[in-house]
């Protein structure tokens, strides 16, 4: 056989399947399972994608299989989140928030009340204060990926759907800012340098705003000269977003804030409505599919065994905080109590954003990350399955679930 292999010029014998084969097989499996759960069970496709990731983690091939996050898989998460956050940001109309101050107050309330309820609740459960507050910060932001994908897949439209996108964008901003402040505090605790503790969060925030504005301006300039219905134009737009993401990574800026703020700036500084294919076409769609597979693999059996109970308590506390804030301010902001409950449930998912914030803690403070890992990874694992189903249920509760309409049909 070795002679035959040499004759046929095999580079290795016996032949070995490389990473490209396994990645492609994973994509096929995720796509098939996504369609299966959607058609047979009526669930969002992302549930099937996440299940494939969870199976990979169970087999020892998750994103944390070697302890630290695999940098190649982290890149997939960053790229896909950039596209999803840019899309979500482009849906946020600041004039609406300016005209409806109660909605802005609802946004701040749901983020900070849930932060307080989670932090204080975990302390009451005998969790050390540093760990409790860190968990509250890391789980402050809702999952823009799950919310955007499920809402788009269900063709949801209405008050809850619009508020869901706006509040998810805003609490992502709050969550990133709180995370930067937490990192500065941890740095101060370790080194005792006030200047460094204050300067780094300011640098990251201001630098992210600058890069976001440049990206928005370049996008607007380019799109005024090109037809967004053209595939090449969409690829150029995709390229711009990825270039900005690369700049953010190189200069240690927020890979979450840059695309989100860029989408918001683009939406609110130009009169022309920007419409492009969902997830920027096929290339973006592949990234998003792989994103849910990768995030679904962000757990270990050890973490789940150790932290699942505390993670469940955290999720219930978080949902309680959001429900109290949004139902309490529902009528003031222009919706009823039922819609307030639906909105709170829609904002309950967390996944990719929390994973990115946790990975930054792991890179800079590995000892603290090791303590947080069981709870945070278990929280992500639980919400990867429950989160999309919760959003689907909430949109049905609000009467905004439209599975049989097409994009061209007006909402009656």
N, C-alpha and C positions, 0 to 999 in steps of 0.2 A: 504493500500500500504506500510506503514511503517513496518508492521509485515512481509509482503512478502520480503521487502528489507532486514530486519534483518535475515530472514530465509535463503535468498540467499547470505548473508554475504557481502552486498554492503557496502563499506566504507563510501560513502556519498549518500544522496538521496535528491532531484533527482540527477541522475548521471551527472557528469561534465566532459566534454572533456578537456584533459590536453594539455600542450604545444606541446607534441610530435605529437598529432593528427594534430594540426594546422600547425606545421612545415612540416609534411609529405604531407598534403593537398596542402600547398604552393609549395612544390617541384613538385608535380604532375601537378598542374596548370601551373607552369612555363615551365615544360617540354612540355606539350601539346601546350601551346601558342607559344613556341619557334618553334616547328615543324609546327604549322599552318602558322605563318608569313613567314617561310622559304619556305614551299611548295606552298602556295597560293599567296604570295606577292613577293617571291624571295628575301626577306630581311634576314640579318644574324639572327641566332637564339637568340642572346643576346638581340635583340630588344624585343622579347617576354618575356624574363626573366625580363628585366627592367620594362616593362609595368606592370607585376604582382607586382613588388615592388612599383611602383608609385600608383597603386590602394590601396595597403596596407597603404601607407602614406596618401592618400586621406581619408581613413577610420579611420585615427588616430592611426595607428599601425606602424608608421615608426621608423627608428632608433633614431630619435630625438623627439619621441612622448612625452617624459618626460623632454624635455629641453636639458639635457646632453646626450651624446651618450651612448646607452645601452652597457655595457661592454661585454655581451655575444655576441652581434652582432659584436662588434669591434673585438672580437676574430676570428669570421668567416672571417672578412675582412682581418685580419693579416695573417691567415693561407692560405687563397686562394691566396693573393698577393705574399706570400712567394714562393709558387709553380710556379706561373706565372713569377715572376721576376727571379727565378732560371733558368727556361727554357729559358727566353729571354737572360739572361747573358751568357748562354752556347752557344748562337748563335753568340756572338760578337767576331770577330777575330781581335785581336789587331795588328797583323802583317799587315793586310789590312789597318788599320788606319795609321800605321807607314809608309807604302809605299805610301799612298795617303794622303799627308799632307793637301791637299785642302779639303778633306772630313772631317778631324778633324776641320779645320777652319770653315767649313759649320756648323758643329755641334755646335761649340761655338757661331757662329753668329746667328743661328736660335733661340737659347735659350736666349741669352742676348739682341738681337735686339727686340724680342717679349716682353721681360721683360721691356725694355726701352719704347717701343711703348705703352704697356698697362699702365705702371706707369704714363708716361707723358700725355697720352691721357685721362686717368681718372682725372688727375689734371686739364686739360683744361675743363673737364665737371663739374668742381667745386666740385670734391670729395676731402676731406681733404688729405693732403700728406701722413700721416701715413696709412690711409685706402687704398689709391691708391697703395703705395709701397707694403703693405702687400698682397693685391690682386695680384699684379704682381709676388711676390715671390711664393704664394700658387698655382698659375696657370702656373708656369714656366715648370713643368714636364708634358710630355704627358702621356696618360693612357696606360701603358704597357699591362694592362689586355685586353682592347678593341682591341688594335693593334694586340697583339699576338693571341687572340682568333679569330678575324675576318680573319686575314691573314691565320691562320691554317685551318679554316673552308672552305675558298675559295681556298685552295691549291695554294696560290699565290707564284710565284717564279720569280726572276729577279732583276735588279738593284734597283728598287724602293723598293721592298719587303725587300731586304737585308739591304739597307740603313735605311729603316723605323725602323727595329729592332735595328740596331746599334745606330741610333740617339736617339731613345726613351730611350735606356739604358743610354746613356751619359747624356741626359738632365734630367733624373731622378737623376743622381748623382749631377749635377749642382743644381737642385731644392732642394735636401735635404741639400746640403752645404749652399745654400742661406737661407734656412729656419733656419738652426742651427745658422747662423750669425744673422738673424733677432731676434731669440729668445734670443741670447746673448745681442743684442742691447736693447731689451725690458727689460731684466733683469737689464742692466746697468742703464736704464732710471728710473727704480723703486728703485733700491738699491744703485746705484752709486758705485758699486764694480767692478773695471776693471778686477781684477784677476778672479773672478767668471764668468764674462761675456766672457772672453777669454778661460778659462779652460774647461768649459762645452762643447762647440762645438768641441774643440780639443779632449777631452776625448771620446765623442760620435763617432767622425770620426775614430780616431786611434783604439778604442776598436772594432768598427764594422769591420775594416780591419782585425784585429787579429782573430776575431771569424770567419770571412768569409774564411780566409786562412786555419784555422783548419778544417772547414767544407769541403772545397775543398779537402784537403789532406786525410781526413777520407773517403770521397766519392770515391776518386781515389783508395785508398788502398783496400776498400771493393769491388769495382766493378772489380778490377783486379782478384779477387778470386771468383767472382760469375757471373752467366749468367744473363744479363739484360733482357733476354726474359722470365726469370722465374718470376712468379707473386710474390713469396716470396721475391726475390731480390729487386723488385721495391718497395715493402712495406717497406723494410729495408731502402732503399734510402729515401723514403717519411718520415720515422721516423727520419732519420738524419737531414733532413731539418727542421722538426718541433722541434727537440731538440735545434738546433741552434737558431730558432726563440724564443723559450722559454728563452734561455740564454740571448738573446738580450732584451727581455721584462724585465727580472729580473734585469739586470744591466743597464737599461735605455740607451740602445744603439739604433741604427736606425733599426727598423724592415724592412725597405725598402732596406737599403744598404747591410745588411748582406747577404740575399739570392742572390741579384743581383751581388754583387762582388764575391760571392762564385762561381756562375755559370761562371763568366768571368775568374776567376783564374783557374777553372777546364778546361775550353775550351783552355786556352792558355799555360798551363804548362804540358799538356799531349799530346802525339802524337795520341793516340787512339781516334777515333770518338765515343762520347758517344751518344747512341740512346736508348731512353726509351719510353714507351707509353705516349701519350699526357696527360698532367696533372697528370702523375704518376698513370694512371689507373682509375678504377671506383671510389675509395675513393676520389681522387683528383678531378675527374669530378663532383662529388656531391658538393664538397666545392666551385668549380668555379661557378656552377649554382646558389648556394645560395649567392655567392658573388655578382653577378649581381642583384639578387633580393634585397639584403640588400642595396646596393649602390643606386639602383633605388628608395628606400624608404627614401633616405636622403634629404627630403625636407618637408616643411610645407606650407599650404595655405597662412599663414601670410607672410612667407619669399618670396614666389613667387609673391604675390600681391605687396610687397614693393620693391623687388629687381630685378624683371624680366627684366625691361627695361635697367637698368644699367648692368645687366649680359649679355644681348645681345650685348651691346656696347663693353663690355670687350672681348667677344668672337670674335667679328669682328676685334677689334684692335689686338688681339693675332694672328689671322689668317693673318692679313695684315703684321705684323712683320715677321712671319715665311716665308710668300711668298716673301717678299722683300729680305730676307737673302738667301733663298735657290734658288730662280730664279736668283738672282744677281751672285751667285757663282756656278751656275749649270754647265756651260761649263768648268769652271776651274777644277771642281771636276770630270768631265767625264760623265755628263748627259746633255740632252737638256732641253730647257725651259719648254716643256710640262711635262717632267718627274719631273722637279723642282716644278711645280705647284702641280702635283700629290703627291709628297713627302710632301709638305707643308700641303696639306689637310689630308694626312694620319697621320700627327703628331698633328692634331687639337684636337682629343678627349682628355678629361680629366675626371677622375671620382675617382677611388679608391685611387690613390696616393694623390690627392688633399684632399680627405676626411680624410685620415690618418694625413696629415700635419695640416689640420684645427683642428682635434680633439686634437692634442698636444697643439695648441694655446688655445683651450677651457679649457684644464685641468690646464694650468699654468697662463693664462691671460684671465679669463672669461669675463671681462669687454670689452676687445678688441674684443674677439670672438663674443660677442653679437652684436657689431657694424658691423662686417664682415658677420655675418650669412645670412642676406637677399641676398647679392650678391653672396657669395660662394655657398650657397645651391641652389639658382636659377641657377647658372652656371652649377652645377653638374646635376641638373634635366634636363636642356635643352640638355646637351651633352650626357646624357644617351640614348636619342632617336636619336639625330642627329649624334652623333659620329660614331657609327657602320655603318650607312648608308653612311656617308662621306668617310670612309675608303673603303667601297665597291665600291663607285663611282670612287674614285681616283685610285684604282687598275685596274678598267676597263679602265680608261683614259690612264693609263700607259701600257695597253695591257698585264697585268700580272694576270688577273682573269681567273682561269681555273676550272670552276665548273664541267666539265664532265670528267676530268682525274682522275685516281686513284693514290695512293701513289706509286705504283710500276711502273707507266709509266714514262719514261724519258721525260724531257722537250725538245721539238724540237726547 
